[in-house]
């Protein structure tokens, strides 16, 4: 069975999508539609903007979605998923790829999500960091003893956890984790995603979800909240909302996909971040990337 994975924020890079634009007329059409829907030239930011520009949530999220979605469209009939999953923002890319959301609805929803998150980023001094080489429980325990709010946000792999929180608390947690870890690295994102800091935008995003038309997907999506498959629209919508303030259970997602029969994983979008956890969980899995 073939599983497709869609990346989230942090995978953006300057010049992303430019080669797609130059190679495919289809890509040019979708990029133009994207600019029109957003009301600004996201292609200028993607093709010519700096890493610092793209780090801004209001730009990085639509940019990553466009990159992933257009790649799917260039595959045509070769895109035959048995199951899909998306990391954070990538859930919306995945839902668009499997027909639960149309292009315009997905991009508008992402724009609202990104704008709401950007507002939080501008009012709170927060960030995220990845911790490599320590077990989940150790990271969670150290975070719980920090003076300030810092929490596990992404359980990406057995020894890779992303933490999220207020900058001072985040630094203190990183300093305490660093001696036992193989690495602790700040991420190129502008806020504390998948944490209590996102609580102020839940109501706004819930309203955006309710205004968006969802259709039954062509295959199950394994969502971040529990890593379990769903084709039920009401559950899909609830999980998208809950994802804002809860950790991404990515390792559990991959485990459940393998348990349910996945033998091949293809990552669609910028970067190659999502293939690593698959190989770590089961080195016999075939992994591919479409960039």
Residue frames as qw, qx, qy, qz and C-alpha x, y, z in Angstrom:
[[0.000, 0.887, 0.461, 0.000, 0.00, 0.00, 0.00],
 [0.447, 0.344, 0.018, 0.826, 1.24, 3.47, -0.88],
 [0.285, -0.811, -0.383, 0.337, 1.17, 6.29, 1.67],
 [0.370, 0.613, 0.074, 0.694, 1.79, 9.94, 0.81],
 [0.473, -0.586, -0.354, 0.555, 3.18, 12.44, 3.33],
 [0.215, 0.812, 0.197, 0.506, 2.89, 16.24, 3.22],
 [0.518, -0.044, -0.381, 0.764, 5.34, 18.51, 5.08],
 [0.215, -0.892, -0.393, 0.058, 4.58, 21.46, 7.34],
 [0.037, 0.980, -0.122, 0.155, 6.15, 24.73, 8.40],
 [0.545, -0.669, 0.465, 0.198, 9.91, 24.88, 8.69],
 [0.739, 0.103, 0.560, 0.360, 10.53, 23.15, 5.33],
 [0.396, 0.905, 0.152, -0.030, 10.32, 26.38, 3.30],
 [0.617, -0.299, 0.266, 0.678, 13.40, 27.69, 1.47],
 [0.168, 0.704, -0.138, -0.676, 14.22, 30.69, -0.77],
 [0.223, 0.371, -0.694, -0.575, 13.43, 29.99, -4.40],
 [0.348, 0.140, 0.912, -0.165, 10.92, 27.26, -3.58],
 [0.519, 0.601, 0.555, -0.249, 8.51, 26.48, -6.41],
 [0.181, 0.738, -0.288, -0.582, 10.44, 28.46, -9.03],
 [0.077, -0.251, 0.886, 0.382, 11.57, 25.39, -10.94],
 [0.306, 0.432, 0.838, -0.135, 7.99, 24.08, -10.90],
 [0.280, 0.784, 0.192, -0.520, 6.79, 27.38, -12.30],
 [0.117, 0.641, -0.536, -0.537, 9.34, 27.30, -15.09],
 [0.128, -0.135, 0.955, 0.232, 8.70, 23.66, -16.03],
 [0.087, 0.423, 0.901, 0.043, 4.92, 23.34, -16.01],
 [0.165, -0.345, -0.303, -0.873, 2.20, 25.50, -17.54],
 [0.580, -0.541, -0.590, -0.149, -0.17, 23.88, -15.02],
 [0.545, -0.376, -0.384, 0.644, 2.02, 25.20, -12.21],
 [0.133, 0.093, 0.092, 0.983, 1.96, 28.73, -13.66],
 [0.384, -0.473, -0.486, -0.627, -1.85, 28.62, -13.72],
 [0.644, -0.553, -0.516, 0.116, -2.11, 27.47, -10.09],
 [0.466, -0.212, -0.231, 0.827, 0.47, 29.97, -8.88],
 [0.059, -0.264, -0.223, -0.936, -1.44, 32.78, -10.60],
 [0.545, -0.544, -0.516, -0.375, -4.68, 31.58, -9.01],
 [0.643, -0.394, -0.464, 0.464, -2.88, 31.44, -5.67],
 [0.254, 0.006, -0.071, 0.965, -1.75, 35.06, -5.97],
 [0.291, -0.384, -0.366, -0.796, -5.30, 36.12, -6.86],
 [0.644, -0.513, -0.560, -0.098, -6.89, 34.21, -3.97],
 [0.599, -0.354, -0.368, 0.617, -4.39, 35.52, -1.41],
 [0.035, 0.975, 0.215, 0.030, -4.53, 39.09, -2.68],
 [0.161, -0.863, 0.429, 0.213, -0.74, 39.45, -2.83],
 [0.701, 0.533, -0.467, -0.075, 2.10, 37.91, -4.82],
 [0.823, -0.451, 0.344, -0.022, 3.13, 34.84, -2.84],
 [0.886, 0.346, 0.072, 0.301, 5.24, 33.87, -5.86],
 [0.229, 0.835, -0.273, 0.420, 7.43, 36.97, -5.35],
 [0.537, -0.665, 0.440, -0.276, 8.07, 35.85, -1.76],
 [0.951, -0.063, 0.302, 0.028, 8.69, 32.22, -2.77],
 [0.804, 0.480, 0.077, 0.343, 10.91, 32.88, -5.78],
 [0.371, 0.667, -0.162, 0.625, 12.75, 36.04, -4.70],
 [0.495, -0.794, 0.063, -0.349, 12.23, 36.43, -0.93],
 [0.144, 0.548, -0.741, 0.361, 14.82, 35.81, 1.76],
 [0.470, -0.156, -0.851, 0.173, 14.78, 33.00, 4.32],
 [0.030, -0.177, -0.527, 0.831, 13.72, 35.61, 6.88],
 [0.460, 0.065, -0.194, -0.864, 10.75, 36.63, 4.72],
 [0.642, -0.038, -0.684, -0.345, 9.65, 33.04, 4.25],
 [0.262, -0.046, -0.824, 0.501, 9.97, 32.34, 7.96],
 [0.347, 0.019, 0.253, -0.903, 6.93, 34.56, 8.56],
 [0.368, 0.212, 0.880, -0.213, 3.93, 32.33, 9.13],
 [0.498, 0.641, 0.255, -0.525, 1.66, 34.34, 6.83],
 [0.431, 0.652, -0.498, -0.375, 4.03, 33.53, 3.94],
 [0.055, -0.359, 0.931, 0.029, 5.48, 30.12, 4.81],
 [0.514, 0.180, 0.773, -0.325, 2.17, 28.29, 5.22],
 [0.677, 0.625, 0.155, -0.357, 0.58, 29.21, 1.86],
 [0.267, 0.701, -0.617, -0.238, 3.97, 28.77, 0.16],
 [0.219, -0.244, 0.943, -0.059, 4.38, 25.21, 1.43],
 [0.611, 0.378, 0.599, -0.353, 0.79, 24.35, 0.55],
 [0.560, 0.724, -0.134, -0.379, 1.16, 25.67, -3.00],
 [0.097, 0.578, -0.796, -0.150, 4.42, 23.80, -3.49],
 [0.342, -0.045, 0.926, -0.157, 2.90, 20.49, -2.32],
 [0.599, 0.497, 0.471, -0.415, -0.48, 20.84, -4.03],
 [0.492, 0.722, -0.298, -0.385, 1.01, 21.78, -7.42],
 [0.031, -0.428, 0.898, 0.098, 3.42, 18.84, -7.22],
 [0.495, 0.198, 0.806, -0.256, 0.42, 16.53, -6.75],
 [0.588, 0.670, 0.182, -0.416, -1.27, 18.03, -9.79],
 [0.286, 0.677, -0.599, -0.317, 1.83, 17.49, -11.93],
 [0.286, -0.196, 0.937, -0.028, 1.67, 13.77, -11.08],
 [0.569, 0.088, -0.419, -0.701, -1.75, 13.45, -12.68],
 [0.902, -0.127, -0.219, -0.351, -3.01, 9.86, -12.66],
 [0.612, 0.257, -0.655, 0.361, 0.23, 8.66, -11.08],
 [0.184, -0.296, 0.546, -0.762, -1.05, 9.99, -7.75],
 [0.719, -0.235, -0.551, -0.353, -2.86, 6.94, -6.36],
 [0.093, -0.422, 0.669, -0.605, -2.84, 7.11, -2.57],
 [0.557, -0.315, -0.767, -0.054, -4.09, 4.34, -0.30],
 [0.485, -0.752, -0.362, 0.260, -3.60, 6.62, 2.70],
 [0.338, 0.653, -0.093, 0.672, -2.18, 10.07, 3.45],
 [0.520, -0.692, -0.325, 0.383, -0.89, 12.12, 6.36],
 [0.307, 0.754, -0.031, 0.580, 0.31, 15.69, 6.72],
 [0.545, -0.232, -0.439, 0.676, 2.60, 17.17, 9.34],
 [0.071, -0.498, -0.296, 0.812, 0.79, 20.12, 10.98],
 [0.348, 0.551, -0.130, -0.747, -0.07, 22.50, 8.10],
 [0.114, 0.244, -0.865, -0.424, 0.51, 19.50, 5.81],
 [0.284, 0.327, 0.863, -0.260, -2.82, 18.05, 6.93],
 [0.425, 0.685, 0.207, -0.554, -4.61, 20.67, 4.85],
 [0.225, 0.542, -0.652, -0.481, -2.33, 19.94, 1.88],
 [0.106, -0.029, 0.993, 0.043, -3.16, 16.24, 2.27],
 [0.368, 0.504, 0.659, -0.421, -6.90, 16.93, 2.44],
 [0.403, 0.690, -0.152, -0.581, -6.71, 18.98, -0.76],
 [0.091, 0.412, -0.840, -0.341, -4.68, 16.26, -2.47],
 [0.062, 0.145, 0.987, 0.000, -7.34, 13.61, -1.71],
 [0.153, -0.391, -0.609, -0.673, -10.29, 15.75, -2.75],
 [0.283, -0.597, -0.673, 0.333, -11.72, 16.66, 0.64],
 [0.041, -0.791, -0.114, 0.599, -10.95, 20.34, -0.03],
 [0.631, 0.685, 0.214, 0.296, -10.81, 22.11, -3.37],
 [0.596, 0.221, -0.088, 0.767, -7.82, 24.32, -4.18],
 [0.053, -0.610, -0.032, -0.790, -9.46, 27.64, -3.41],
 [0.698, -0.635, -0.167, -0.286, -11.09, 26.47, -0.17],
 [0.866, -0.223, -0.180, 0.411, -7.83, 24.94, 1.08],
 [0.466, 0.298, -0.075, 0.830, -5.76, 28.05, 0.29],
 [0.277, -0.668, -0.084, -0.686, -8.31, 30.39, 1.88],
 [0.816, -0.545, -0.184, -0.061, -8.39, 28.21, 5.01],
 [0.781, -0.056, -0.139, 0.607, -4.59, 28.17, 5.19],
 [0.202, 0.525, 0.003, 0.827, -4.49, 31.94, 4.71],
 [0.518, -0.694, -0.089, -0.491, -6.87, 32.42, 7.65],
 [0.896, -0.365, -0.155, 0.199, -4.94, 29.92, 9.77],
 [0.665, 0.169, -0.091, 0.722, -1.61, 31.57, 8.94],
 [0.010, -0.637, -0.023, -0.770, -2.89, 35.12, 9.55],
 [0.688, -0.660, -0.113, -0.280, -4.33, 34.13, 12.92],
 [0.882, -0.235, -0.106, 0.394, -1.09, 32.40, 13.91],
 [0.468, 0.434, -0.042, 0.769, 0.95, 35.37, 12.71],
 [0.297, -0.762, -0.041, -0.574, -1.00, 37.66, 15.06],
 [0.838, -0.544, -0.036, 0.031, -0.10, 35.43, 18.00],
 [0.805, 0.105, -0.037, 0.583, 3.52, 35.34, 16.85],
 [0.238, 0.596, -0.009, 0.767, 3.63, 39.15, 16.84],
 [0.461, -0.721, 0.034, -0.516, 2.15, 39.51, 20.33],
 [0.865, -0.471, 0.172, -0.002, 4.01, 36.66, 22.05],
 [0.134, 0.759, -0.636, -0.045, 7.78, 36.20, 22.23],
 [0.861, -0.129, 0.463, -0.169, 7.78, 32.50, 21.44],
 [0.374, 0.584, -0.657, -0.296, 9.56, 29.87, 19.36],
 [0.985, -0.039, 0.068, -0.155, 10.32, 26.18, 18.84],
 [0.009, 0.672, -0.738, -0.056, 13.37, 23.93, 19.04],
 [0.920, 0.093, -0.338, -0.178, 14.08, 20.33, 18.07],
 [0.466, -0.605, 0.623, -0.169, 15.69, 17.97, 20.59],
 [0.805, 0.340, -0.463, -0.150, 17.57, 14.99, 19.14],
 [0.484, 0.316, -0.760, 0.298, 18.77, 11.93, 21.02],
 [0.172, -0.112, 0.706, -0.678, 16.51, 11.87, 24.07],
 [0.075, -0.384, -0.917, -0.078, 13.38, 9.85, 24.86],
 [0.215, -0.623, -0.410, -0.630, 9.99, 11.58, 24.85],
 [0.611, -0.675, -0.412, 0.036, 9.48, 11.11, 28.57],
 [0.587, -0.277, -0.133, 0.749, 12.78, 12.79, 29.46],
 [0.132, 0.282, 0.244, 0.918, 12.01, 15.82, 27.29],
 [0.401, -0.641, -0.461, -0.465, 8.48, 16.06, 28.69],
 [0.663, -0.566, -0.381, 0.308, 9.72, 15.79, 32.28],
 [0.457, -0.136, -0.042, 0.878, 12.36, 18.51, 31.91],
 [0.049, -0.424, -0.349, -0.834, 9.85, 20.84, 30.21],
 [0.511, -0.659, -0.505, -0.226, 7.41, 20.33, 33.07],
 [0.630, -0.556, -0.260, 0.475, 9.99, 21.61, 35.59],
 [0.364, 0.241, 0.122, 0.892, 10.80, 24.85, 33.75],
 [0.015, -0.589, -0.423, 0.689, 9.62, 28.17, 35.19],
 [0.303, 0.450, -0.268, -0.796, 7.40, 29.29, 32.31],
 [0.828, 0.318, 0.335, -0.319, 5.43, 27.61, 29.55],
 [0.266, 0.527, -0.724, -0.357, 7.33, 25.19, 27.33],
 [0.809, 0.039, 0.488, -0.325, 5.81, 21.91, 26.11],
 [0.374, -0.064, 0.820, 0.429, 6.48, 19.06, 23.66],
 [0.461, 0.509, 0.012, -0.727, 4.84, 20.05, 20.36],
 [0.762, 0.417, -0.383, -0.314, 5.89, 17.38, 17.85],
 [0.707, -0.333, 0.624, 0.008, 6.70, 13.77, 18.66],
 [0.527, 0.638, -0.386, -0.408, 8.47, 13.21, 15.35],
 [0.743, 0.264, -0.615, 0.033, 10.54, 10.11, 16.02],
 [0.808, -0.396, -0.401, 0.170, 11.69, 7.93, 18.90],
 [0.583, -0.400, -0.126, 0.696, 14.59, 10.28, 19.68],
 [0.178, 0.186, 0.228, 0.939, 13.34, 13.50, 18.10],
 [0.117, -0.743, -0.632, 0.185, 10.94, 15.81, 19.90],
 [0.168, 0.484, 0.109, 0.852, 10.15, 19.43, 19.08],
 [0.265, -0.551, -0.591, 0.526, 9.40, 21.71, 22.02],
 [0.056, 0.634, 0.373, 0.675, 7.39, 24.90, 21.89],
 [0.430, -0.697, -0.477, 0.320, 7.11, 27.84, 24.24],
 [0.065, -0.998, 0.001, 0.015, 7.96, 31.30, 25.47],
 [0.581, 0.673, -0.363, 0.280, 11.52, 32.29, 24.45],
 [0.177, -0.662, 0.593, -0.422, 12.95, 32.54, 27.97],
 [0.811, -0.196, 0.468, -0.292, 11.44, 29.22, 29.06],
 [0.897, 0.440, -0.049, -0.010, 12.45, 27.65, 25.75],
 [0.358, 0.716, -0.517, 0.304, 16.08, 28.71, 26.23],
 [0.442, -0.508, 0.621, -0.402, 16.10, 27.38, 29.80],
 [0.928, 0.058, 0.304, -0.209, 14.68, 24.05, 28.63],
 [0.763, 0.594, -0.229, 0.111, 17.21, 23.84, 25.78],
 [0.060, 0.716, -0.600, 0.353, 20.08, 24.56, 28.20],
 [0.625, -0.336, 0.609, -0.355, 18.93, 21.74, 30.50],
 [0.928, 0.263, 0.217, -0.154, 18.33, 19.29, 27.65],
 [0.491, 0.780, -0.386, -0.038, 21.55, 20.00, 25.75],
 [0.212, -0.605, 0.761, -0.101, 24.03, 18.05, 27.97],
 [0.603, -0.028, 0.787, -0.129, 22.18, 14.75, 27.45],
 [0.704, 0.613, 0.256, -0.252, 21.03, 15.30, 23.89],
 [0.696, 0.122, 0.418, 0.571, 22.81, 14.68, 20.60],
 [0.197, 0.206, 0.251, 0.925, 21.58, 18.06, 19.43],
 [0.036, 0.731, 0.560, -0.388, 19.23, 20.92, 20.30],
 [0.262, 0.095, 0.398, 0.874, 18.44, 23.31, 17.44],
 [0.268, 0.506, 0.318, -0.756, 16.11, 26.31, 17.20],
 [0.458, 0.426, 0.729, 0.277, 13.65, 26.02, 14.31],
 [0.091, -0.002, 0.265, 0.960, 13.00, 28.62, 11.57],
 [0.186, -0.649, -0.683, -0.279, 9.45, 29.36, 12.73],
 [0.037, 0.438, -0.130, 0.889, 8.04, 32.49, 14.31],
 [0.572, -0.425, 0.126, -0.690, 5.85, 31.11, 17.08],
 [0.232, -0.205, 0.898, -0.313, 5.03, 28.40, 19.62],
 [0.644, 0.041, -0.438, -0.625, 2.80, 26.20, 17.51],
 [0.746, -0.169, -0.636, -0.099, 0.90, 23.18, 18.90],
 [0.343, -0.065, -0.622, 0.701, 0.96, 24.67, 22.38],
 [0.104, -0.705, -0.614, 0.340, -1.34, 26.59, 24.76],
 [0.126, -0.425, 0.102, 0.890, -0.10, 29.81, 23.11],
 [0.082, -0.111, -0.680, -0.720, -2.40, 29.04, 20.16],
 [0.000, 0.489, 0.819, -0.300, -5.52, 28.99, 22.36],
 [0.133, 0.539, 0.173, -0.813, -6.52, 32.62, 21.49],
 [0.299, 0.330, -0.500, -0.743, -7.08, 31.70, 17.82],
 [0.167, 0.129, 0.978, -0.005, -9.11, 28.50, 18.30],
 [0.346, 0.608, 0.545, -0.462, -12.46, 30.28, 18.06],
 [0.293, 0.692, -0.259, -0.607, -11.43, 32.20, 14.94],
 [0.095, 0.319, -0.874, -0.354, -10.08, 29.09, 13.20],
 [0.272, 0.276, 0.898, -0.208, -13.14, 27.05, 14.22],
 [0.413, 0.677, 0.256, -0.553, -15.34, 29.62, 12.48],
 [0.254, 0.595, -0.567, -0.510, -13.15, 29.38, 9.36],
 [0.111, -0.075, 0.987, 0.091, -13.47, 25.58, 9.41],
 [0.351, 0.475, 0.725, -0.355, -17.27, 25.80, 9.66],
 [0.384, 0.728, -0.022, -0.568, -17.38, 28.19, 6.69],
 [0.116, 0.500, -0.762, -0.396, -15.37, 25.75, 4.56],
 [0.901, 0.144, -0.031, -0.408, -16.92, 22.95, 2.52],
 [0.242, -0.426, 0.870, 0.048, -15.36, 19.54, 3.13],
 [0.823, 0.197, -0.300, -0.440, -16.10, 16.49, 0.97],
 [0.925, -0.253, 0.285, -0.017, -15.56, 12.80, 1.67],
 [0.041, -0.716, 0.628, 0.301, -11.90, 12.06, 0.84],
 [0.785, 0.351, -0.433, -0.269, -10.87, 9.40, -1.69],
 [0.734, 0.035, -0.619, 0.279, -8.81, 7.62, 0.97],
 [0.596, -0.730, -0.295, 0.155, -8.27, 7.85, 4.75],
 [0.231, 0.741, -0.318, 0.545, -6.17, 10.60, 6.28],
 [0.712, -0.334, -0.471, 0.401, -4.12, 9.80, 9.39],
 [0.045, -0.893, -0.057, -0.445, -4.39, 12.94, 11.51],
 [0.300, 0.528, -0.519, 0.601, -1.88, 14.50, 13.91],
 [0.542, -0.544, 0.229, -0.598, -3.99, 14.32, 17.06],
 [0.802, -0.298, 0.477, -0.200, -3.83, 10.54, 17.48],
 [0.003, -0.456, 0.808, 0.372, -2.27, 9.26, 14.27],
 [0.459, 0.237, 0.847, -0.126, -5.39, 7.28, 13.45],
 [0.092, 0.162, 0.660, 0.728, -7.21, 7.11, 10.08],
 [0.271, 0.533, 0.533, -0.599, -10.36, 9.04, 9.38],
 [0.117, 0.265, 0.630, 0.721, -12.71, 9.65, 6.47],
 [0.142, -0.746, -0.642, 0.104, -15.45, 11.17, 8.62],
 [0.235, 0.655, 0.115, 0.709, -15.80, 14.87, 7.81],
 [0.465, -0.831, -0.073, -0.297, -16.93, 15.95, 11.29],
 [0.833, -0.455, 0.067, 0.308, -13.97, 14.18, 12.90],
 [0.644, 0.318, 0.130, 0.683, -11.55, 15.57, 10.32],
 [0.004, -0.791, -0.094, -0.604, -12.73, 19.10, 11.09],
 [0.659, -0.746, -0.006, -0.096, -12.52, 18.60, 14.86],
 [0.862, -0.196, 0.088, 0.459, -9.01, 17.18, 14.59],
 [0.458, 0.547, 0.098, 0.694, -7.85, 20.14, 12.49],
 [0.270, -0.839, -0.009, -0.472, -9.03, 22.52, 15.23],
 [0.813, -0.578, 0.056, 0.048, -7.60, 20.47, 18.11],
 [0.829, 0.220, -0.016, 0.514, -4.26, 20.27, 16.30],
 [0.134, 0.840, -0.082, 0.519, -3.62, 23.97, 17.00],
 [0.383, -0.729, 0.363, -0.436, -3.11, 23.47, 20.73],
 [0.912, -0.263, 0.308, -0.065, -2.09, 19.78, 20.90],
 [0.285, -0.563, 0.680, 0.373, 1.15, 18.02, 19.93],
 [0.698, 0.450, -0.402, -0.386, 1.68, 16.41, 16.54],
 [0.762, -0.286, 0.574, -0.086, 1.85, 12.65, 17.13],
 [0.526, 0.631, -0.448, -0.353, 3.93, 11.96, 14.03],
 [0.013, 0.352, -0.935, 0.034, 5.75, 8.83, 15.20],
 [0.476, 0.194, 0.763, -0.393, 2.41, 7.28, 16.17],
 [0.612, 0.589, -0.010, -0.527, 1.00, 8.27, 12.77],
 [0.395, 0.545, -0.702, -0.233, 3.76, 6.45, 10.87],
 [0.178, -0.156, 0.944, -0.232, 3.51, 3.41, 13.16],
 [0.570, 0.348, 0.566, -0.484, -0.24, 3.15, 12.58],
 [0.587, 0.613, -0.260, -0.459, 0.15, 3.53, 8.81],
 [0.223, 0.425, -0.874, -0.078, 2.67, 0.68, 8.74],
 [0.332, 0.038, 0.862, -0.380, 0.44, -1.45, 10.97],
 [0.606, 0.499, 0.363, -0.502, -2.42, -0.83, 8.52],
 [0.824, 0.329, 0.430, 0.166, -0.41, -2.06, 5.56],
 [0.283, 0.932, -0.191, -0.125, 1.71, 0.81, 4.22],
 [0.883, -0.088, 0.235, 0.396, 4.85, -0.44, 2.48],
 [0.488, 0.325, 0.200, 0.785, 5.82, 2.65, 0.46],
 [0.159, -0.825, -0.311, 0.444, 5.98, 6.28, 1.60],
 [0.453, 0.439, 0.254, 0.733, 6.31, 9.25, -0.74],
 [0.206, -0.641, -0.281, 0.684, 6.89, 12.74, 0.64],
 [0.346, 0.631, 0.449, 0.529, 5.41, 15.49, -1.55],
 [0.154, -0.978, -0.131, -0.058, 6.62, 19.04, -0.96],
 [0.237, 0.817, -0.421, 0.315, 9.70, 21.04, -0.01],
 [0.299, -0.606, 0.669, -0.311, 12.45, 19.28, 1.92],
 [0.677, 0.095, -0.722, -0.108, 12.96, 15.66, 2.94],
 [0.232, -0.427, 0.582, -0.651, 12.18, 15.89, 6.64],
 [0.790, -0.133, 0.207, -0.562, 9.37, 13.32, 6.84],
 [0.841, 0.267, -0.459, -0.100, 11.17, 10.34, 5.35],
 [0.181, 0.484, -0.733, 0.442, 13.66, 10.02, 8.21],
 [0.527, -0.218, 0.569, -0.592, 11.17, 8.93, 10.89],
 [0.908, 0.199, -0.087, -0.358, 9.75, 6.30, 8.51],
 [0.692, 0.421, -0.564, 0.162, 13.16, 4.69, 8.01],
 [0.066, -0.439, 0.693, -0.568, 13.92, 4.93, 11.71],
 [0.726, -0.100, 0.375, -0.568, 10.72, 3.08, 12.60],
 [0.882, 0.136, 0.452, 0.006, 11.16, 0.43, 9.91],
 [0.159, -0.602, 0.538, 0.568, 14.28, 0.37, 7.75],
 [0.382, 0.142, 0.855, 0.321, 12.56, -1.97, 5.28],
 [0.339, 0.777, 0.425, -0.316, 10.10, 0.69, 4.18],
 [0.495, 0.326, 0.386, 0.707, 10.57, 2.13, 0.69],
 [0.067, -0.807, -0.269, 0.521, 10.70, 5.93, 0.90],
 [0.463, 0.424, 0.396, 0.670, 10.62, 8.45, -1.94],
 [0.093, -0.628, -0.230, 0.737, 10.51, 12.20, -2.32],
 [0.366, 0.631, 0.476, 0.491, 8.88, 14.47, -4.88],
 [0.331, -0.502, -0.163, 0.782, 10.38, 17.93, -4.50]]
